[in-house]
Amino acid sequence: PLIPNILRNRYQLQPLNRRQAQAAIEEPARSEGAYASPKFIYEPEALQEMLDFLAGQQAHDDADDGEVSLTLRKQEEIESFNLQILCQYIEEKIINENLPAGFSVTPDLYAGLEGLEHEIRNFYRRQLQGLPEVFTRRTAKTVEDREAFIHTAQCLIEESLVTPIGRRCSMVDDFLTATWNVDH
């Protein structure tokens, strides 16, 4: 199944403080083992920039333009899902660029603050675009109409799993499969 027992257990992750976030960034990167990426480190400048970005400390720069940035949040709270998005992005770049063990991550690797903002903004779209391949890989079924498949998934998420005020809405999988005529 594509989304097996998604509603069986529900947990709420609390935001991380800066110390916890730093450990969550650095410790997996320097772990040894049979991982897809080699062991790597973060230069202090990159680590500081990522933590500041995740804590929303550069958001005041955007406020001068009259626009609200996605990064506005409590200054010392870091959401683990945003941290995971950025760490996964950096690790995938290291793998895709075949960088050596011991590589040092600098802001140039991820294109600085603009690159971090871009990753957060485009994560959802990229995940939707990848769903047909994930579905095919997990079910061995072919997706006949890629755009319709993505559109259905997007509607299911945005109309059934997110409330009008942007909160998560828990739905029973039987209701979702009947309403949206999809396999689970």
BELHU-V772844 format. One line per field, one symbol per residue. burial: + if it has 9 or more other ideal C-beta (glycine too) atoms within 8 Angstrom, else -. Layout:
burial=???
//
This chain:
burial=-+------------++++-+++-+++--++-------++++++--++-++++++++-++--++-----+-+-+---++++-++-+++-+++-+++-------+-+-+-++-++-++++++--+----+--++-+++--+---+-----++-++++++--+-+--------+-+--++--+---+
//
